[in-house]
Amino acid sequence: MSLIRLSDEQIELRDRAKTFVDDVLIPREESAERAGGRLPSSDVTEIMKAALAARLNGGRHAVEHGGQGWSATDYVVVHEQFGRNTNGLWWWVPDAYNVLSAGTPDQISRYLRPALRGEGWVSYAVTEEYAGSDPSAISTVAERVGDRWRLDGEKWFVTSGDVAAVHIVVALAEDAGPTLFLVDAEADGVEYLDDPPFTHSFPHGHPTLHLNGVLVGDDAVLGGLGQADALQRNWFVEERLGIAAHCVGAMTRLLDEAVAWACEREQGGARLIDHQGVAFPLADSAADAAAARLLVYEVAALADSGADRKVVHAKASLAKLFASEAAWRCADRAVQTFGGRGYMRTNVAERFLRELRVDRIWEGTSEIQRLIITRSMERRGVRQVIA
């Protein structure tokens, strides 16, 4: 019996999310894989309609903004289920980055509300050619020109940049420092240089975006001048916790599929699971999955309790580090369990092997998480981080 205690409402939310994943997303995985991650518009419409009907859209956003007003634990409950799905099909659930909640009433009306209804996607443009793990190295600038801002620079790996109606761009604002700007995708001077293929087959691309003298007004500043770093810290906590929850869900499905196969398949006169060479890696993956799940829910509970945000930040890094590394190991073991079948793209283990690799990179590499964790132990003490 799990020590994780969910309320009746959270159990209902979990079951609602699970049904959505099982009935709407998983049946479309293989079609998405064969199509390079893309689905027909009719399928996308059906996914979005089902997500809205299941009240899974805009989870962490306020109800008054069109969201669900979830706690951190609610968020983890749902995203654990989303993690059971390959091909990132849950990306079609209408949502938006949490920094948009810091917008003005007009910005919320123009960008956040439509996004939560599925009427306009939002991208987040941070990374650059020479600024990845160290976002302080960004060179995109916002120069004051009369009563407007002129944006110049280039952004890489702009997730959903190919479908976004608006881009949240991090730029160095003149005399203010790192600032978030809202840039309409069709604005003059916005150029798409490349949409490189990646290892995974997901619905949205990660294009390279060039800003060439893009002019925006003060009404494009999100959250105030010089506030990008503060807003992004909260974004990173949520994103890293979400990635960890996805990894837990992925490990659960991998174990479901691999154990079922190992119990059914016979080789050498015995079931695969009766061979220690197969059974022991599965047991190791079960230990990884159980430990990751406990850690993820602990971080969510801490966040909901109002604990020190810096401690929560360190714990979220701990959860992302452990869960992403463990999920990769689990996928590798599952592929081995399936043998040749595990190397086919129609096999869930093969897809997860490719997809889970990026969880050790985006929203802060495993190395960056280790730096955050060790610095937190140095400044706040070991017990604050691990207890």
C-alpha positions in Angstrom: 0.0 0.0 0.0 1.4 3.4 -1.0 2.4 5.9 1.6 1.4 8.7 -0.8 -2.0 9.9 0.4 -4.3 11.4 -2.2 -7.6 13.0 -1.5 -10.8 11.7 -3.0 -10.7 14.6 -5.5 -7.1 13.8 -6.5 -7.9 10.2 -7.0 -10.8 11.2 -9.3 -8.5 13.6 -11.1 -5.9 10.8 -11.5 -8.4 8.4 -12.9 -9.8 11.1 -15.3 -6.3 11.7 -16.6 -5.5 8.0 -16.9 -8.7 7.4 -18.9 -7.8 10.2 -21.2 -4.3 8.8 -21.8 -5.6 5.2 -22.3 -8.5 6.0 -24.5 -7.4 9.1 -26.4 -3.6 9.2 -26.6 -2.1 5.7 -26.4 -4.2 4.4 -29.4 -2.6 7.2 -31.6 1.0 6.6 -30.6 2.0 4.3 -33.5 0.3 6.4 -36.1 2.1 9.5 -34.8 5.4 7.6 -34.8 4.9 6.5 -38.5 4.1 10.1 -39.4 7.2 11.6 -37.7 5.2 12.8 -34.7 2.5 14.5 -36.7 -1.2 13.6 -36.6 -4.0 14.6 -39.0 -5.8 17.8 -37.9 -8.9 15.8 -37.2 -7.0 13.8 -34.6 -5.6 16.9 -33.0 -9.0 18.4 -32.8 -10.3 15.2 -31.1 -7.5 15.2 -28.6 -8.0 18.9 -27.7 -11.8 18.4 -27.3 -11.3 15.4 -25.1 -8.8 17.2 -22.9 -11.2 20.2 -22.5 -14.0 17.9 -21.7 -11.9 16.1 -19.1 -10.9 19.4 -17.6 -7.2 18.8 -18.0 -6.3 22.0 -19.7 -4.4 24.9 -18.1 -3.9 22.8 -14.9 -1.7 25.2 -12.8 -3.3 28.4 -14.1 -5.9 30.2 -12.0 -9.6 29.4 -12.6 -10.3 33.1 -13.3 -7.8 32.9 -16.1 -9.4 29.8 -17.6 -7.3 27.2 -15.9 -8.0 24.5 -13.3 -6.2 26.0 -10.3 -4.4 22.8 -9.4 -2.0 22.5 -6.5 1.5 21.1 -7.2 0.3 17.7 -6.1 -2.7 17.8 -8.5 -0.2 18.8 -11.2 2.0 15.8 -10.4 -1.0 13.4 -10.3 -2.0 14.4 -13.9 1.5 14.6 -15.3 2.4 11.2 -14.0 -0.3 9.9 -16.2 0.7 12.0 -19.2 4.2 10.5 -18.8 2.8 7.0 -19.7 2.2 8.3 -23.2 4.9 8.2 -25.9 5.3 10.7 -28.8 4.4 13.6 -26.6 0.8 13.6 -27.6 -0.2 15.2 -24.4 1.4 18.4 -25.8 -1.9 18.9 -27.5 -3.6 19.4 -24.2 -4.2 23.2 -24.1 -1.9 24.9 -21.7 0.7 27.8 -21.4 3.9 28.6 -19.5 3.3 29.7 -16.0 5.1 33.0 -16.5 2.1 34.3 -18.5 0.2 34.5 -15.2 2.4 37.5 -14.4 0.9 39.3 -17.4 -1.2 42.4 -17.4 -5.0 41.9 -17.7 -4.7 42.7 -21.4 -1.8 40.2 -21.9 -3.8 37.5 -20.1 -6.8 38.2 -22.3 -4.9 38.3 -25.5 -2.5 35.4 -25.0 -3.2 33.3 -21.9 -6.9 32.7 -22.1 -6.8 31.7 -25.8 -3.9 29.3 -25.1 -5.9 27.6 -22.4 -8.8 27.2 -24.8 -6.5 25.7 -27.4 -6.8 28.7 -29.7 -3.2 29.8 -29.7 0.1 28.1 -28.7 2.9 29.9 -26.9 6.6 29.2 -27.2 9.4 30.1 -24.8 12.6 31.4 -26.5 15.6 31.3 -24.1 18.5 29.2 -25.5 21.0 30.6 -28.0 23.9 29.3 -29.9 26.3 30.3 -27.0 23.8 30.3 -24.1 22.4 27.0 -23.1 23.1 25.8 -19.6 24.2 29.3 -18.7 21.2 31.6 -19.6 23.1 34.6 -18.3 25.2 34.4 -21.5 22.3 35.4 -23.8 23.1 38.1 -26.3 19.7 38.9 -27.6 19.1 42.6 -26.9 16.2 44.9 -26.5 17.2 48.5 -27.4 15.0 51.5 -26.6 13.9 53.3 -29.9 11.6 56.1 -29.1 8.5 54.7 -27.4 9.2 51.1 -28.5 11.8 48.3 -28.1 13.9 46.9 -30.9 14.7 43.2 -30.5 17.7 41.7 -32.2 19.1 38.2 -31.7 18.8 34.5 -32.4 17.1 31.8 -30.4 17.7 28.0 -30.7 15.5 25.0 -29.7 12.3 27.1 -29.5 9.9 24.4 -28.5 6.5 24.8 -30.2 8.0 27.7 -32.1 6.6 26.2 -35.3 3.0 26.4 -34.1 3.1 29.3 -31.7 0.9 32.4 -32.0 3.3 34.3 -29.7 6.8 33.8 -28.5 8.0 34.6 -25.0 11.5 36.0 -25.7 14.2 36.5 -23.1 16.3 39.6 -24.0 18.7 42.0 -22.3 16.7 45.2 -22.0 18.6 48.4 -22.1 19.4 49.6 -18.6 17.2 46.9 -17.1 18.8 43.4 -17.7 17.1 40.1 -18.6 13.4 40.8 -19.5 10.6 38.8 -21.0 8.9 40.1 -24.1 5.8 38.9 -25.9 6.4 38.8 -29.6 3.7 37.9 -32.1 4.8 35.1 -34.4 3.8 37.1 -37.5 5.6 40.3 -36.4 7.8 42.0 -38.9 11.4 40.8 -38.4 10.6 37.4 -37.0 12.4 34.9 -39.2 12.5 31.1 -39.0 16.0 29.9 -40.0 15.7 26.1 -39.4 13.5 23.5 -37.9 16.0 20.7 -37.2 14.9 17.0 -36.8 15.4 15.6 -33.3 15.7 12.1 -31.9 12.1 12.0 -30.7 8.9 12.1 -32.9 6.9 14.8 -31.1 4.0 16.9 -32.3 5.8 20.3 -32.3 9.1 21.4 -33.6 12.0 23.2 -32.0 13.0 25.8 -34.6 15.7 28.4 -34.7 14.2 31.8 -34.5 15.9 35.0 -35.7 14.8 38.4 -34.4 15.9 41.1 -36.9 14.9 44.5 -35.7 11.5 43.4 -34.3 9.7 46.4 -32.8 7.4 46.0 -29.8 5.8 48.4 -27.4 5.9 48.6 -23.6 2.7 46.5 -23.6 4.9 43.6 -24.8 7.0 43.5 -21.6 5.9 40.5 -19.5 6.1 40.8 -15.7 8.2 44.0 -15.6 11.6 45.1 -16.9 14.5 43.1 -15.5 12.2 40.4 -14.0 13.1 37.5 -16.3 15.4 35.7 -13.9 12.9 35.8 -11.0 10.0 34.6 -13.2 12.0 31.9 -14.7 13.0 30.4 -11.4 9.4 29.6 -10.7 9.0 28.3 -14.2 12.1 26.0 -13.8 10.7 24.5 -10.6 7.4 23.6 -12.2 9.0 22.3 -15.4 11.5 20.2 -13.6 8.9 18.7 -11.3 6.7 18.0 -14.4 9.6 16.2 -16.2 10.2 14.1 -13.1 6.6 13.1 -12.9 6.6 12.2 -16.6 9.6 10.0 -16.0 7.7 8.2 -13.2 4.8 7.6 -15.5 7.1 6.3 -18.3 8.8 3.9 -15.9 5.4 2.6 -14.8 4.3 1.8 -18.4 7.7 0.4 -19.3 7.5 -2.0 -16.4 3.9 -2.9 -17.2 4.9 -3.8 -20.8 8.2 -5.5 -20.1 7.0 -7.6 -17.1 4.0 -8.8 -19.1 6.2 -9.8 -22.0 8.8 -11.5 -19.7 6.0 -13.5 -18.1 4.6 -14.6 -21.4 7.7 -15.2 -23.5 9.5 -18.5 -23.2 13.1 -19.1 -24.1 15.4 -22.1 -23.1 12.5 -24.0 -21.6 11.5 -21.2 -19.2 9.8 -17.9 -19.1 12.0 -14.9 -19.5 11.2 -13.7 -16.1 12.5 -16.9 -14.6 16.0 -16.1 -15.9 17.9 -13.9 -13.5 19.5 -12.0 -16.3 16.1 -10.7 -17.2 14.4 -10.6 -13.8 17.1 -8.7 -11.9 17.2 -5.6 -14.2 13.4 -5.4 -14.0 13.7 -5.5 -10.2 16.2 -2.7 -10.3 13.9 -0.7 -12.5 11.1 -1.3 -10.0 13.3 0.1 -7.2 14.1 3.2 -9.3 10.5 3.8 -10.2 9.3 3.5 -6.6 12.0 5.8 -5.3 11.5 8.4 -8.0 7.7 8.4 -7.3 8.2 9.0 -3.6 10.6 11.8 -4.3 8.4 13.5 -6.8 5.4 13.5 -4.5 7.5 14.8 -1.6 8.6 17.8 -3.6 5.0 18.5 -4.6 3.9 18.3 -1.0 6.7 20.7 0.0 5.7 23.2 -2.6 2.0 23.0 -1.5 3.0 23.5 2.2 4.6 26.8 1.4 8.2 25.6 2.2 11.2 27.8 1.4 11.2 28.3 -2.3 14.9 27.8 -2.5 14.7 24.4 -0.8 11.8 23.5 -3.1 14.0 24.5 -6.0 16.8 22.3 -4.9 14.4 19.4 -4.3 12.9 19.8 -7.7 16.4 19.5 -9.2 17.0 16.4 -7.1 13.7 14.9 -8.4 14.5 15.7 -12.0 18.1 14.4 -11.8 17.1 11.1 -10.2 13.9 10.4 -12.1 15.4 11.3 -15.6 18.5 9.2 -15.0 16.4 6.3 -13.6 13.9 6.4 -16.5 16.7 6.2 -19.0 18.1 3.1 -17.3 14.6 1.6 -17.2 14.0 2.2 -20.9 17.3 0.6 -21.8 16.6 -2.4 -19.7 13.1 -2.7 -21.2 14.5 -2.7 -24.7 16.9 -5.5 -23.7 14.0 -7.5 -22.2 12.1 -7.3 -25.6 15.2 -8.3 -27.5 14.9 -7.6 -31.3 11.3 -6.5 -30.8 12.5 -3.8 -28.5 14.5 -2.2 -31.3 11.3 -1.7 -33.4 9.7 1.8 -33.5 6.3 0.1 -33.0 7.5 -1.0 -29.6 6.9 1.3 -26.6 10.3 0.6 -25.1 12.1 1.8 -28.3 10.1 5.0 -28.4 10.8 5.7 -24.7 14.5 5.0 -25.2 14.7 7.9 -27.6 12.2 10.2 -25.9 13.5 9.9 -22.4 17.0 10.9 -23.4 16.1 14.5 -23.7 14.8 14.7 -20.1 18.5 14.6 -19.0 19.1 17.7 -21.1 16.2 20.2 -21.4 15.1 22.5 -18.6 18.6 22.1 -17.2 21.0 19.3 -17.9 21.7 16.6 -15.3 25.0 18.4 -14.7 23.2 21.7 -13.9 20.9 19.9 -11.5 24.0 18.5 -9.7 25.4 22.0 -9.4 22.2 23.3 -7.9 21.9 20.4 -5.5 25.5 20.7 -4.2 25.3 24.4 -3.9 22.1 24.1 -1.9 23.8 21.5 0.4 26.7 23.9 0.9 24.4 26.9 1.7 21.5 25.3 3.5 22.9 22.1 4.9 22.7 18.5 3.8 19.6 17.7 5.8 17.6 20.5 4.2 18.2 18.9 0.8 17.9 15.2 1.6 15.6 15.0 4.6 
